[in-house]
């Protein structure tokens, strides 16, 4: 299990083991985990000085109220640039879309959002940064035509899009850094498999270790 999910620590590892074997003491998992040398390195805490703190935005109270979208970058084995459009539901933490290609325009984003809207899965409000794809003419026209509200965060304030930033970190640590994609088709297949695993199998601490 540790070789399949090298970025899982003992809390999530305990959840996965209990699903398969029933009641298992978490201290025993921690002891075996340590004996095998599987501990993840601790990330050093950065000291922030003079940071102005602002009140966080009100959290959504139901599925479909608010979603967050962003882009993640990676490269194929031959050096070809890879772009991944990500969209998550801020309440359920469900990944609604992972669109993978070498280039993704604003018009391409509207097609992905339009497909989700037809399926009844598009959140009422979409949070994003001020990237050219999200501020493009195609995106603005689509937003107006569908009455979908887009909330743009302040420039240089990625923490205002915290839900998607957190998801992007998990995508990079648990999928992109564990794979070496030889082709675009392979990248699409592996990343979609990871999305399904993230939605239906992976335990989430923010949801009480539920999926």
KAQUI-V603288 format. One line per field, one symbol per residue. ss: DSSP state (~ for helix, > for strand, _ for the rest). psi: psi as a letter, one per 40 degrees, with the letter a starting at -180 (. if undefined). A space follows every 10 residues. Layout:
ss->???
psi->???
This chain:
ss->_________~ ~~~~~~~~~~ ~____~~~~~ ~~~~~_____ __________ __________ _____>>>>> >>>>>_____ >>>>>>>>>_ ____>>>>>> >____~~~~~ ~~~~~~~~__ ____>>>>__ ______~~~~ ~~~~~~__>> >>_____~~~ ~~~~~~~~~~ ~~~~_~~~__ ___~~~~~~~ ~~~~~~~~~~ ___>~~~__> _
psi->ddddgeehad dddddddddd eahhhddddd dddddefehi hhhhhhhhhf hhhihiihii eiiediiiia iiiiiideeh ihihhihihd deehhdighh idhhiddddd ddddddddef ehidhhhiaf iddeeidddd dddddefhhh hhiihegdee fddddddddd dddecdeeig heiddddddd ddddddddde dhihdefffi .
